[in-house]
Amino acid sequence: MSAHPQSQAAEHHEPHIASFGSYLGIFGLLMGLTILTVAASRVDMGDWNVVVAVLIAIVKASVVVLFFMHVKYSGPLIKLTAAVGFVWLLFMFGLTFADYFGRTLIEPPKAWITAKPVEAPVTTEGRK
């Protein structure tokens, strides 16, 4: 036997069991956010439609991770891992939106618009 005390990681932790009422509340919140997503999609906000939809989706994903994956009741290392994952996701969204909003609309060359489509010749050779 070692003279050192056991680490906290080796201790047994009882799992957290959420009540039925909390699951109903979470369900109501997720349904409300879904209705908000549909309502926001019907309002013309220009380029901001995508941003609003993604922000609502991030809130819904956070609720799912916190409660259904029990991150809210987990230890600090699990919380840190989940937080780093969300920071990375926000970083990737930031790069995507920077690319999306940084592009300018380039019109196609006029020759592409005025050109007539070329029809392929129809041959009957090889058919019986």
C-alpha positions in Angstrom: 0.0 0.0 0.0 1.1 3.5 -0.8 1.4 6.1 1.9 0.0 8.7 -0.5 -3.7 9.5 -0.3 -5.7 8.5 -3.3 -6.3 11.1 -5.9 -9.7 12.7 -6.4 -10.0 11.2 -9.8 -10.0 7.7 -8.3 -12.9 8.5 -6.0 -16.3 7.2 -6.9 -18.9 9.8 -7.8 -22.6 9.2 -7.8 -24.2 10.0 -11.2 -26.6 12.9 -11.2 -30.2 12.0 -12.0 -32.3 14.8 -13.3 -36.0 15.1 -12.4 -38.8 14.6 -14.9 -39.8 18.3 -14.4 -36.3 19.5 -15.4 -36.5 17.5 -18.6 -39.9 19.0 -19.4 -38.5 22.4 -18.8 -35.6 21.7 -21.1 -38.0 20.3 -23.7 -40.1 23.5 -23.5 -37.0 25.6 -23.9 -35.8 23.7 -26.9 -39.3 23.9 -28.5 -39.4 27.6 -27.8 -36.0 28.1 -29.5 -37.1 26.0 -32.4 -40.2 28.2 -32.8 -37.9 31.3 -32.6 -35.7 29.8 -35.3 -38.7 29.3 -37.6 -39.9 32.9 -36.8 -36.5 34.3 -37.5 -36.3 32.5 -40.8 -39.4 34.3 -42.0 -38.1 37.8 -41.3 -35.8 39.3 -43.9 -32.7 40.5 -42.1 -30.4 40.3 -45.1 -27.1 38.7 -44.3 -27.9 38.6 -40.6 -30.4 35.7 -41.1 -27.5 33.2 -41.1 -25.9 34.8 -38.0 -29.2 34.8 -36.0 -29.9 31.1 -37.0 -26.4 30.1 -36.0 -26.6 31.9 -32.6 -29.9 30.2 -31.8 -28.4 26.9 -32.8 -25.4 27.5 -30.5 -27.8 28.2 -27.6 -29.8 25.0 -28.4 -26.6 22.9 -28.6 -25.3 24.4 -25.3 -28.6 23.3 -23.6 -28.2 19.8 -25.0 -24.6 19.5 -24.0 -25.1 20.9 -20.5 -28.2 18.9 -19.5 -28.5 15.8 -21.7 -24.8 15.1 -21.7 -24.6 16.0 -18.0 -21.7 18.4 -18.4 -23.4 20.7 -16.0 -23.0 18.1 -13.2 -19.5 16.8 -14.3 -16.1 17.5 -12.9 -13.9 20.5 -13.9 -11.9 18.6 -16.5 -15.0 17.6 -18.4 -16.3 21.2 -18.3 -12.9 22.4 -19.5 -13.0 19.9 -22.4 -16.5 21.0 -23.4 -15.6 24.7 -23.2 -12.5 24.2 -25.3 -14.6 22.4 -27.9 -17.1 25.3 -28.0 -14.2 27.9 -28.3 -12.8 25.9 -31.2 -16.3 25.8 -32.8 -16.7 29.6 -32.4 -13.2 30.1 -33.9 -14.2 28.0 -37.0 -17.5 29.9 -37.3 -15.5 33.1 -37.1 -13.3 32.1 -40.0 -16.3 31.0 -42.0 -18.2 34.2 -41.5 -15.1 36.3 -42.2 -14.8 34.5 -45.5 -18.6 34.8 -46.2 -18.9 38.5 -45.4 -15.5 39.3 -46.9 -16.4 38.2 -50.5 -17.8 40.6 -53.0 -20.3 39.7 -55.6 -18.5 39.2 -58.9 -20.7 39.3 -62.0 -20.1 36.7 -64.7 -18.5 37.9 -68.0 -21.1 39.2 -70.5 -20.0 36.5 -73.0 -21.4 33.9 -70.6 -24.7 35.6 -70.4 -25.2 36.3 -74.1 -23.7 33.1 -75.5 -26.2 30.6 -77.0 -26.0 27.1 -75.8 -24.3 24.6 -78.1 -26.5 21.7 -79.0 -24.8 18.3 -79.3 -25.3 16.6 -82.7 -27.7 13.7 -82.6 -26.4 10.6 -84.3 -28.1 7.4 -84.9 -25.0 5.4 -85.6 -24.5 2.4 -83.3 -28.2 2.1 -82.6 -30.2 -0.8 -84.0 
